[in-house]
Amino acid sequence: MKLSLVLLGNLAYGGVPRGDSTLEKKKEDLAAKLDPELVDPELGYDPGSIEYDNEFFKDEFATVDDLSKEEIDEKLGALAAKMDKNGDGEITQEELTMWIHYVQTKYIYDDTERQWDENDKNGDGQITWEEYKEHTYGFLTEEELNHKEDDGFSYEQMLFRDERRWKQADQDKKGYLTKEELTAFLHPEEYDHMKDMVIVETIEDIDRDKDGKISLEEYIGDMWHEDDDGEEPDWVEEERRQFHEFRDSDKSGYLENQEVRDWILPSEYDHAEGEAKHLIESCDSNGDGQLSHQEILNHHDVFVGSQATDWGDAIVRHDEF
C-alpha cells in the first residue's frame, strides 16, 4: 500500500503523539537505552548491545539491492541479536517495540544533528531562515525554482511550505531557530504546537481539487490509482469501508481537519507497537507470538521494508545503532 510523501515523512520515525517532547528529553531517553544502569536491565540497551561492528557493513553508498541474500541474512542476523535483549533466541513484541522506538528516536536525534551542522555555517548556535534557505535552495536558478512539473510539483511551492513551517517552529518570532526548534521544524509530528501544520500539509498533498478537504476518491488515489498495473487490490475496498465507517466521522463524504488528525495522528495509537504486531503476525511461522532469529531470516524481505531496520538502511549503513 502506498502512502503520500508527507505521511511517510511524518510517520516513518515516530508519528506518535508523546506529549511535550523535547530534544533534551529525547537525548535522555536515548541515553537511558544506552546505559543499562538507567533502565530495566532486562529491556534496557547498553553500549555493547547497540554498537554494530563496522565489519558488518559495506560502504555508505551501498543499498540493500547491492547485497546478496547471504549478505542480507548475515547483517539482518546481527540486527536480530541486538533486538533480542535477553539473548534467549526469541524476540517478543515488547522487545521489538522497544527496538523500533529506539530506531525512531535515534533517527530524529541524528537527523537534527546532521542538519544543524550543515546549516549553522557560522557556528553561532542558531540558524536563520536565510541560512537554511541558501543551503537548501541556493543551488537553484530562478527558472528552476519557478518551474512546475506536470504533476504540479515545484520548488517554489516547497520553499513556501518550508518557510511557513519554519515560522511555526520559531515560536517566539525571534528570526532564528535553536536546535530544539530545528527538531520541531524537521519532525513536526513530535511537537504539539506543530501538529496543525502536519494536518495542513497532509490535506494539501492529497487534496487534488484544492477545496480544502479530502474526498473518497482523493483518499484512495493517494494510495492506489486506477491506472496502476493489475487488478484492484483487495485492500482498496477495505480502505473504502474504513473511510465511510471510521474516517469520515460526520458522514459528510469528506475528511476535514479533525478527521485527518484522527487518521494520521491518533492519540491512542503507538506506531512502533503497531509495527511490532504487524511484523510478528507476518513472520511468526509457528504461532507462538514471538520471533526466532530464523523466522526473521526466513522473512527478511518483510524486515527490510520495516521501521525495525530503518527500511533497510540499518543493514548497509556504517552508523552504529
C-alpha positions as CSV (number, residue, x, y, z in Angstrom):
1,M,0.0,0.0,0.0
2,K,1.4,3.4,-1.0
3,L,1.2,6.5,1.2
4,S,1.8,10.1,0.4
5,L,5.2,11.5,0.9
6,V,4.1,13.7,3.7
7,L,2.7,10.7,5.5
8,L,5.8,8.7,5.0
9,G,7.9,11.6,6.3
10,N,5.7,12.2,9.2
11,L,5.0,8.7,10.3
12,A,8.2,7.0,9.4
13,Y,10.1,7.9,12.6
14,G,7.7,8.5,15.4
15,G,4.4,10.0,14.3
16,V,3.1,9.1,17.8
17,P,2.0,11.9,20.0
18,R,4.0,11.7,23.1
19,G,3.2,14.9,25.0
20,D,5.6,17.7,25.3
21,S,8.6,16.1,23.6
22,T,11.9,18.0,23.6
23,L,15.3,17.3,22.2
24,E,16.8,17.1,25.6
25,K,14.1,14.6,26.7
26,K,14.9,12.5,23.6
27,K,18.6,12.6,24.5
28,E,17.8,11.4,28.0
29,D,15.6,8.6,26.6
30,L,18.3,7.6,24.2
31,A,20.9,7.7,27.0
32,A,18.7,5.5,29.1
33,K,18.5,3.0,26.3
34,L,22.3,3.1,26.0
35,D,23.0,3.0,29.8
36,P,22.0,-0.3,31.5
37,E,22.1,1.4,34.9
38,L,19.3,3.8,34.0
39,V,16.7,1.3,32.8
40,D,15.2,-2.1,33.5
41,P,18.2,-4.4,33.0
42,E,16.1,-6.9,31.1
43,L,15.0,-4.4,28.5
44,G,17.5,-1.5,28.5
45,Y,20.1,-1.0,25.8
46,D,23.7,-0.9,26.7
47,P,26.7,0.2,24.6
48,G,27.7,-3.4,23.9
49,S,24.3,-4.3,22.6
50,I,23.7,-1.2,20.5
51,E,27.0,-0.7,18.7
52,Y,27.5,-2.7,15.5
53,D,30.9,-3.8,14.3
54,N,31.8,-1.8,11.2
55,E,33.0,-5.0,9.5
56,F,29.3,-6.0,9.1
57,F,28.7,-3.0,6.7
58,K,29.7,-2.1,3.2
59,D,30.5,1.5,2.1
60,E,27.9,4.2,2.9
61,F,26.7,4.3,-0.7
62,A,25.6,0.7,-0.7
63,T,21.9,-0.2,-0.7
64,V,20.1,-3.4,0.2
65,D,19.8,-4.0,-3.5
66,D,23.6,-4.2,-3.8
67,L,23.7,-7.1,-1.3
68,S,23.3,-10.8,-1.9
69,K,20.7,-12.8,0.1
70,E,23.6,-14.3,2.1
71,E,24.9,-10.8,2.9
72,I,21.5,-9.6,3.9
73,D,21.0,-12.6,6.2
74,E,24.3,-12.0,7.8
75,K,23.6,-8.4,8.6
76,L,20.0,-9.0,9.5
77,G,21.1,-11.7,11.8
78,A,23.4,-9.1,13.6
79,L,20.4,-6.8,14.0
80,A,18.2,-9.7,15.3
81,A,20.8,-10.3,18.0
82,K,20.5,-6.6,19.1
83,M,16.7,-6.8,19.2
84,D,16.9,-10.0,21.4
85,K,17.6,-8.2,24.7
86,N,17.7,-11.3,27.0
87,G,19.5,-13.4,24.4
88,D,17.1,-16.3,24.7
89,G,16.8,-16.6,20.9
90,E,13.2,-15.3,20.8
91,I,12.2,-11.7,20.2
92,T,9.0,-10.7,22.0
93,Q,6.6,-8.0,20.9
94,E,7.9,-5.8,23.8
95,E,11.5,-6.2,22.7
96,L,10.6,-5.5,19.1
97,T,8.5,-2.4,20.1
98,M,11.3,-1.0,22.2
99,W,13.8,-1.6,19.4
100,I,11.6,0.3,16.9
101,H,11.2,3.2,19.4
102,Y,15.0,3.3,19.7
103,V,15.4,3.4,15.9
104,Q,12.9,6.2,15.6
105,T,14.5,8.3,18.4
106,K,18.0,7.8,17.1
107,Y,16.9,8.9,13.6
108,I,15.3,12.1,14.9
109,Y,18.4,12.9,17.0
110,D,20.9,12.1,14.2
111,D,18.9,14.0,11.6
112,T,18.8,17.1,13.8
113,E,22.5,17.0,14.5
114,R,23.3,16.5,10.8
115,Q,21.0,19.3,9.7
116,W,22.4,21.6,12.4
117,D,26.0,21.0,11.3
118,E,25.1,21.6,7.6
119,N,23.1,24.8,8.2
120,D,24.8,26.6,11.1
121,K,27.6,27.8,8.9
122,N,29.0,30.5,11.2
123,G,28.8,28.3,14.3
124,D,26.8,30.9,16.3
125,G,24.4,28.3,17.8
126,Q,21.4,29.5,15.8
127,I,20.1,29.0,12.2
128,T,18.3,31.8,10.4
129,W,15.8,31.3,7.7
130,E,18.2,32.8,5.2
131,E,20.9,30.3,6.2
132,Y,18.5,27.4,5.7
133,K,17.1,28.7,2.5
134,E,20.5,29.2,1.0
135,H,21.7,25.8,1.9
136,T,18.5,24.0,0.8
137,Y,17.5,26.0,-2.3
138,G,20.6,28.1,-3.1
139,F,21.7,25.8,-5.9
140,L,18.5,26.5,-8.0
141,T,18.3,29.2,-10.7
142,E,15.2,31.4,-10.7
143,E,13.9,29.4,-13.6
144,E,14.4,26.1,-11.9
145,L,12.8,27.4,-8.7
146,N,9.6,28.6,-10.5
147,H,9.3,25.6,-12.9
148,K,6.2,23.5,-12.3
149,E,6.2,19.8,-13.3
150,D,3.2,18.1,-14.9
151,D,2.2,16.6,-11.6
152,G,2.1,20.1,-10.0
153,F,5.4,19.8,-8.2
154,S,7.6,22.9,-7.9
155,Y,10.5,24.0,-5.7
156,E,8.7,27.3,-5.3
157,Q,5.9,25.5,-3.5
158,M,8.3,23.6,-1.4
159,L,10.0,26.8,-0.4
160,F,6.7,28.4,0.6
161,R,5.8,25.4,2.7
162,D,9.2,25.3,4.4
163,E,9.1,28.9,5.3
164,R,5.6,28.6,6.7
165,R,6.7,25.6,8.8
166,W,9.8,27.5,9.8
167,K,7.8,30.4,11.2
168,Q,5.6,28.0,13.1
169,A,8.7,26.4,14.7
170,D,10.0,29.8,15.6
171,Q,7.5,30.2,18.4
172,D,8.8,33.5,19.9
173,K,9.4,35.0,16.4
174,K,13.0,35.9,17.1
175,G,14.0,35.2,13.5
176,Y,16.1,32.1,14.0
177,L,15.8,28.5,15.2
178,T,17.6,26.9,18.2
179,K,18.5,23.2,17.9
180,E,15.3,22.2,19.7
181,E,13.2,24.3,17.3
182,L,15.0,22.8,14.4
183,T,13.9,19.4,15.6
184,A,10.3,20.7,15.6
185,F,10.7,22.0,12.1
186,L,12.2,18.7,10.8
187,H,9.8,16.4,12.8
188,P,6.6,18.4,13.4
189,E,4.6,15.3,14.3
190,E,6.6,15.1,17.6
191,Y,5.5,18.5,18.9
192,D,2.0,19.6,19.9
193,H,2.4,23.1,18.6
194,M,3.4,21.8,15.2
195,K,0.7,19.2,14.6
196,D,-1.7,21.5,13.0
197,M,1.0,22.1,10.3
198,V,1.2,18.3,9.7
199,I,-2.6,18.3,9.1
200,V,-2.4,21.3,6.8
201,E,0.4,19.7,4.7
202,T,-1.3,16.3,4.6
203,I,-4.5,17.9,3.2
204,E,-2.5,19.9,0.7
205,D,-0.7,16.8,-0.5
206,I,-3.9,14.7,-1.1
207,D,-6.5,17.4,-1.9
208,R,-6.1,17.5,-5.7
209,D,-9.1,19.7,-6.4
210,K,-7.9,22.2,-3.7
211,D,-11.3,22.5,-2.0
212,G,-9.6,22.2,1.4
213,K,-10.8,18.7,2.2
214,I,-10.2,15.1,1.2
215,S,-12.8,13.2,-0.8
216,L,-13.0,9.4,-1.0
217,E,-11.5,9.5,-4.5
218,E,-8.6,11.6,-3.3
219,Y,-8.2,9.3,-0.2
220,I,-8.0,6.2,-2.3
221,G,-6.0,7.9,-5.1
222,D,-3.2,8.7,-2.6
223,M,-2.7,5.0,-2.1
224,W,-3.7,3.4,-5.3
225,H,-4.5,4.7,-8.8
226,E,-7.0,3.1,-11.2
227,D,-4.4,3.2,-13.9
228,D,-1.9,1.2,-11.8
229,D,-1.0,-2.2,-13.3
230,G,-3.1,-5.2,-12.5
231,E,-6.5,-5.6,-10.8
232,E,-7.6,-3.5,-7.9
233,P,-6.0,-5.0,-4.7
234,D,-8.4,-6.4,-2.1
235,W,-7.2,-3.8,0.5
236,V,-8.6,-0.9,-1.6
237,E,-12.2,-2.0,-0.9
238,E,-11.3,-2.3,2.8
239,E,-9.9,1.3,2.7
240,R,-13.2,2.5,1.2
241,R,-15.0,0.8,4.1
242,Q,-12.6,2.4,6.6
243,F,-13.3,5.8,5.0
244,H,-17.1,5.5,5.2
245,E,-17.3,3.8,8.6
246,F,-14.5,5.3,10.6
247,R,-12.5,8.1,8.9
248,D,-15.5,10.2,7.8
249,S,-17.0,10.6,11.3
250,D,-19.5,13.3,10.4
251,K,-20.6,11.4,7.2
252,S,-20.1,14.4,5.1
253,G,-18.3,12.5,2.4
254,Y,-15.1,14.3,3.1
255,L,-12.2,14.2,5.6
256,E,-11.6,17.6,7.1
257,N,-9.1,18.9,9.8
258,Q,-10.1,16.9,12.9
259,E,-10.9,13.8,10.9
260,V,-7.5,14.0,9.2
261,R,-5.8,14.5,12.6
262,D,-7.6,11.4,14.0
263,W,-6.5,9.4,10.9
264,I,-2.7,10.3,10.8
265,L,-2.0,11.3,14.4
266,P,-4.4,9.1,16.5
267,S,-3.9,10.0,20.2
268,E,-4.1,6.4,21.5
269,Y,-2.1,4.6,18.8
270,D,1.6,3.7,19.1
271,H,3.0,3.2,15.7
272,A,6.0,1.3,17.0
273,E,3.8,-1.2,18.8
274,G,1.6,-1.4,15.7
275,E,4.6,-2.2,13.5
276,A,5.9,-4.8,16.0
277,K,2.5,-6.5,16.0
278,H,2.5,-6.4,12.2
279,L,6.0,-8.0,12.0
280,I,5.0,-10.8,14.4
281,E,1.8,-11.5,12.6
282,S,3.6,-11.6,9.3
283,C,6.7,-13.6,10.3
284,D,5.6,-15.9,13.3
285,S,5.5,-19.2,11.4
286,N,5.0,-21.4,14.4
287,G,2.3,-19.1,16.0
288,D,4.0,-18.8,19.4
289,G,3.6,-15.0,19.5
290,Q,7.3,-14.2,19.2
291,L,10.0,-14.3,16.6
292,S,13.0,-16.6,16.5
293,H,16.1,-15.4,14.7
294,Q,15.5,-17.9,12.0
295,E,11.9,-16.7,11.5
296,I,13.3,-13.2,10.9
297,L,15.8,-14.5,8.4
298,N,13.1,-16.5,6.7
299,H,11.1,-13.3,6.2
300,H,14.0,-10.9,5.5
301,D,12.0,-9.1,2.8
302,V,9.4,-8.1,5.4
303,F,12.1,-6.7,7.7
304,V,14.0,-4.9,5.0
305,G,10.8,-2.9,4.4
306,S,10.2,-2.2,8.0
307,Q,10.9,0.5,10.6
308,A,12.8,-2.1,12.5
309,T,15.6,-1.8,10.0
310,D,15.0,1.8,9.2
311,W,13.6,0.5,5.9
312,G,16.8,-1.5,5.2
313,D,19.2,1.4,5.8
314,A,20.5,-0.1,9.1
315,I,21.6,-3.2,7.1
316,V,24.0,-1.3,4.9
317,R,25.0,1.9,6.8
318,H,28.2,2.4,8.8
319,D,26.2,4.2,11.6
320,E,26.3,2.4,14.9
321,F,22.9,1.7,16.2
